[in-house]
Every structure is written in C-alpha cells, then in structure tokens.
Amino acid sequence: MRILVVEDEEPLADAIARGLRREGMAVDIALTGDDGHEKAAVTRYDVVLLDRDLPGMSGDDLCREIVASGELTRVLMLTASSSVSDRVDGLSLGADDYLAKPFAFPELVARVRALGRRATPAAPPLLTSGDVELDPARRTVRRASGPVELTRKEFGVLEVLLSAAGSVVSSEELLERVWDENADPFTTTVRVTVMTLRKKLGEPGIIETVVGSGYRVPEQGTARG
C-alpha cells in the first residue's frame, strides 16, 4: 500500500511514516501543501493522510484537488480540532475519514488499512496461484508444504504480482507500489527481491520473467524463470 503523509510538523510526519513502514506500507512525506500537491499529481497513492493547516496550499484545497482528480485515492484528514463542526467540514470537502490529534497509533493504522481496501478494486479474500496462497488480511503466505516466511518487501511484491492476475508488472511499477520515493530506480533492488522471493517459494517456480517488460505470475501458476 502506498501512502502520502502531508503534515508540516516534521517530527510527527516522520513518526507516522516510521510506524506505517513497520506495518509494511510504502510511505512518502510532504511538509507543505504545495509539495503534497506535486507528489499526489505524479504518484497514485492509496491513502493520503492530510493535515488541514498547512503552509502553502491548504489541506482543504488539496483535499478538493485529490477528490476532483477522480482517482481512487482515499483521504484521511488529520487535525488538532475535534469539534463536530470541523469534522463535518472536513468530510464535506470529500475526505473519507477524519481523525483528531492526538490519536492512538493502532487506530490510525486500522483506519488507513480500511481506507486502503476501498482504494483498490475488490480482490478475493485469498490470492492464489497453483498451490501458493497469500492472505492479504492476515499477511501470510502458504505453499502446499506449509507456511512461507517473507520480508515485508517480498510479501508486497508477491501481493502485487498475484493481484495482477497474469498481467505483466514492470520493475518500475513494483518499485512504486512496494517501496517509496526514497528508493533508487537505478538499483537492482527489485531484481534481488524477486530472486530471494523465488528461492523462498521453492519449486516449481511461479514467477515468470518477461524480458524487457517485467514479471508476472501466470494464471495457471507455471513459470519459465
């Protein structure tokens, strides 16, 4: 899941980002409304955590822009005000949810995950290919022989590939969906992660390399490596 945190209090933004990354999410940070607008314009985020009081473009105006874009991006408003009228104002702008500061981090995670599910097309409860089974809710992977222990990035790559239902996914798209803006697009990060993922999944391999295009998991669960 790709998240954008738009928050001008840098220590808070960093803390939120660190916590969400520990939950397996890819997180970018914007400290001004203008920076948030630029990032949202070039990257499709699943959820934007948006402070209302921002330097530059206001959080309200940025919320309107995101809603007007027609993307499936969901907006969670973060604000120091918890009054009913402020919540109503935020939701009337098109925000999908509203959370007052200070907040309990587990609640923030739960709300982000709920919004993230609404930001993507409906998927089956389990993603499967052959005898490989991935459970997005429980964040577990099993193969016929038993559970497969994956890192957060390996899990994210497999989830994206299985969700593509046989379509080719480029390295660039994997980098965008699983990592964040700090990832170097010229590194071998994706290739190395796919290599270790293949080893952990074992034989027969299910991830196919499409030379010059990317990777895919054929719907029948067979791959040529």
C-alpha positions, 0 to 999 in steps of 0.5 A: 500500500502506498501512502502520502503523509502531508503534515508540516510538523516534521517530527510527527510526519516522520513518526507516522511514516516510521510506524506505517513502514513497520506495518509494511506500507510504502510511505512518502512525506510532504511538509507543505501543501504545495509539495503534497500537491506535486507528489499526489499529481505524479504518484497514485497513492492509496491513502493520503493522510492530510493535515488541514493547516498547512503552509502553502496550499491548504489541506482543504484545497488539496483535499478538493484537488485529490477528490476532483482528480477522480482517482481512487485515492482515499483521504484521511484528514488529520487535525488538532480540532475535534469539534463536530463542526470541523469534522463535518467540514472536513468530510464535506470537502470529500475526505473519507475519514477524519481523525483528531490529534492526538490519536492512538497509533493502532487506530490510525493504522486500522483506519488507513488499512480500511481506507486502503481496501476501498482504494483498490478494486475488490480482490478475493479474500485469498490470492492464489496461484497453483498451490501458493496462497497469500492472505492479504488480511492476515499477511501470510503466505502458504505453499502446499508444504506449509507456511512461507516466511517473507520480508515485508518487501517480498510479501508486497511484491508477491501481493502485487504480482498475484493481484495482477492476475497474469498481467505483466508488472514492470520493475518500475511499477513494483518499485512504486507500489512496494517501496517509496520515493526514497528508493533508487530506480537505478538499483537492482533492488527489485531484481534481488527481491524477486530472486530471494522471493523465488528461492523462498517459494521453492519449486516449481517456480511461479514467477515468470520473467518477461524480458524487457517488460517485467514479471508476472505470475501466470494464471495457471501458476507455471513459470519459465524463470 
